[in-house]
């Protein structure tokens, strides 16, 4: 069974965009065998905008080296077990929502926490609360282990079979 991609688009596309072969303005439902990736961009009211890049996990995890992927699976399994245990405890104790009495920062480090985008809380097992402890990081740590693989995947032209960018489900004439 295929997925259904339903898009509502304007019927009066600007004439400047009509000759663009890599843009698609569908006005009816498209039936597919699955969606592999997509980009959605929105520019909203008050000059607030956002862009979302969605990639099927098969392609995302396919860029990882096998040893890194196996390590990821092990950590992911551990997080899933911790989550299951926490949810079970909450259900048994009838405490699905824990009302917080205070923020995770003190009055002394409130300014430093709120102005540092890299500030992260740590879980304290003794108090069962999150709080800021230790020194705050000054810069973003970079992990460049997959840079070469990702660059190759994004720049390779596998057999010159690249058809286009965006919604790519066949020839343009197919949709007319």
HUGI-V938612 format. One line per field, one symbol per residue. ss: DSSP state (a for helix, b for strand, c for the rest). psi: psi as a letter, one per 30 degrees, with the letter a starting at -180 (. if undefined). burial: b if it has 9 or more other C-alpha atoms within 8 Angstrom, else e. A space follows every 50 residues. Layout:
ss->???
psi->???
burial->???
This chain:
ss->ccbbbcccccccccaaaccccccccccccbbbccccbbbbbbbcaaacbb bbbbbcaaaaaacccaaaaaaaaaaaaaaaaaaaaaaaaaaaaccccccc cccccccccaaaaaaccccccbbbccccbbbcccccccccccccccaaaa aaaaaccaaacccccccccccaaaac
psi->kllkjjkjlkfikkffffgjfgkkikglkkklglkellkkkkjalghkll kkkkkkeeeefffkkeeeeeeeeeeeeeeeeeeeeeeeeeeeghhfkjkk fllglleegeeeeffjffkklkkjeefhlklkkakkkflkkkjgegeeee eeeffkijghgkeakbjigalefef.
burial->eebeeeeeeeeeeeeeeeeeeebeebbebeebeeeeebbeeeeeeeeeee eeeebbeebbeebbeeeebeeeeeeeeeeeeeeeeebeebbeeeeeeeee eeebbeeeebeebeeeebbebeebeeeeebbbeeeeeeeeeeeeebeebb eeeeeeeeeeeeeeebeeeeeeeeee
